Amino acid sequence: PEEEVQEVKPIEVKLDTLESGSVWNSISPMDLTMNPVKNFAQDWMALVVGRSDQGHNAMTIAWGTIGQLWNKPVVIVFVSEDRYTKHLLDACHMFSVVGFPDKKKYKDALLYIGSHSQKDELDKTENAGLTVERTKNGTPIIAEGNLAIECRKLYEDAFELEKIPSEIRNGMYQETGIHHMYIGEIVSVLQKN
């Protein structure tokens, strides 16, 4: 069953100590200084989703962007219909995108969560050496990250295969399912120095 949508208010504190004891700085989306192309494509990020009563899942993503839509700051991520994470995203109204301070240090962990499925391995994130904690809104994030963008899902839609250029369609979608776009309103940005 789909999760009941609750109104989520942006967190307006400057220093946020989570229940786990982890301390993050809370910043405005307007104060983000990241380069989304580099952070998604080269450094990779983790997409983390899950309800507190049903656990969580994390997967590595290299497709995404950050900007503004409908007068709201947003994150847009893309998930294949073949991924277990899509099932969880469809059932949840919140998700987070987490960046890491040192790709070399976390490369193996990101490779692990990107190549193992939570449906086959319940402790996948922990087996990768990563620690999941929850924001004050209950959204899962990864404690080892240095940037956590918490989002409320606004919109989801599948790519239409016939509208994708043939060179992409024939190369990308021969053996994998179509990707779905998820647009999330940024409700908080947590950052570590």
Secondary structure, 3 states (H helix, E strand, C coil): CCCCCCCCCCCCCCEEECCCCCEEEEECHHHCCCCHHHHHHHCCEEEEECCCCCCCEEEEECCEEEEEECCEEEEEEEEECCCHHHHHHHHCCEEEEEECCCHHHHHHHHHHHHHCCCCCCCCHHHHCCCCEEECCCCCEEECCCCEEEEEEEEEEEECCHHHCCHHHHHHHCCCCCCEEEEEEEEEEEEECC
